[in-house]
Amino acid sequence: MNQTAFLTEFLLDRMPTVDTVVTVVAPRDFSDCRDIDTKFFNTDHAGTYIFDKGFPWYLYFTNFRPRPFFLDLIRLPEMRLDPRSDKSVRMETFGAGPILVEHTFYPEPRFDDQCFQWLTKLEEIVTSRHARLIVVTFPTADKWRQMYDPDGTIISKFKKDVQASLRRSDTQIISGDDFPAEQTYFADGVHFLWPYTNKFTQFIAQHSG
């Protein structure tokens, strides 16, 4: 949540006409919010590249990592041609990378109280820029629930803590568990397989007030 707040502030400072901010959150977003990890990119470099159409090569070489680069060269044919590869670089029209295969990422729930404070801070950032915040909790996968929360107490407390962190009456909370998601929809504990992302987006739009 600290990184979400940092990114949101960066974008809203450069996009003054935004009137609604939607964030989809899951328990893993509240697991570790150490200050040292908050500013996870250089705003001057990113601002020049994204908003001022700056020369991209400086940014590329600043973040160059030799070992992953050469490993990707070896895997590149699969990454480009096989959309079901877990390393696929294929993208749809708006730049999203479709997830077409199930993964095994079902993180154990751990909570850092600072993360809920950062959710409060996110709301303050959004409202100070004259926008409105909508917080959507991601649906709970049956597999995750069976592994960590069979009686539902963890998710119930998580949702209460999310609600308690938000102060403004015009902030809206949408429970993703109201979305009729089956286990077959999930790529892992925090992502949907691509065929079901549109359905969840429509659900959010229909429930946004």
Secondary structure as GFF3:
##gff-version 3
##sequence-region A 1 209
A	DSSP	alpha_helix	2	12	.	.	.	ID=ss1
A	DSSP	beta_strand	20	25	.	.	.	ID=ss2
A	DSSP	three_ten_helix	27	30	.	.	.	ID=ss3
A	DSSP	three_ten_helix	35	37	.	.	.	ID=ss4
A	DSSP	alpha_helix	43	50	.	.	.	ID=ss5
A	DSSP	alpha_helix	56	62	.	.	.	ID=ss6
A	DSSP	alpha_helix	66	81	.	.	.	ID=ss7
A	DSSP	alpha_helix	113	128	.	.	.	ID=ss8
A	DSSP	beta_strand	132	137	.	.	.	ID=ss9
A	DSSP	alpha_helix	142	148	.	.	.	ID=ss10
A	DSSP	alpha_helix	153	165	.	.	.	ID=ss11
A	DSSP	beta_strand	172	175	.	.	.	ID=ss12
A	DSSP	three_ten_helix	176	178	.	.	.	ID=ss13
A	DSSP	three_ten_helix	183	185	.	.	.	ID=ss14
A	DSSP	three_ten_helix	194	196	.	.	.	ID=ss15
A	DSSP	alpha_helix	197	207	.	.	.	ID=ss16
###
